[in-house]
């Protein structure tokens, strides 16, 4: 029975959190192994760019495949790498590589396919840099640009899923540091133990009670005499 070691990869944290890309790749590899009556001896994954050569998941997958005499299997060749030089290095290590989209790849077809993958990465990078340059120019000339969602954006960066309002805190006069920390701690623990009845548009509840000034609600703050000022951005 032929042994296989599965490797999956996505490029961004958002793709990794959704899990959809990784699961789709796993399903394809598992289906191929079952169809060919092989043995799945390990599954490894990375959330890294295809040009990144320092990938812990790939390193462990290659080590296991070399030790067990197994084949490293990927759903698509570009999941292995988008760096032609590095992909050829992996091919020349002696570990059998199998891409489901190129199951019978010869050296020529492997080089052509991985060359296309690198070219695609370079084109995507070029388009991203060009778009970023346009946005920077718009910010410099007019102070804002309109996003795809139709929002007026005044600064670059990823505001994350909690984009909407940033709340600033004005503490009542005479409040000590321990009083402020105590309120933060009580609110933080309450939020972790009960679902929020407030709109997510009000911001994101902080991971730490003392390291953020974004609150999800102003209900308890108003009760405690704290004034919250909301600034749209």
Secondary structure, DSSP 8 states (H G I E B T S, - for coil): --EEEEEEEESSHHHHHH-HHHHHHHHHHHHHHHHTT-EEEEEEEEES-TT-S--HHHHHHHHHHHHHT-EEEESSHHHH-S-HHHHHHHHTTS-EEEETTBTT--HHHHHHHHHHHHHHHHHHHHHHHHHHHHHHHHHHHHS-EE-TTS-EE-S-S---TT-SEEEEEE--TT--HHHHHHHHHHHHHHHHHS---S-GGG----SSSSS----S-SHHHHHTT-EEEEEE-
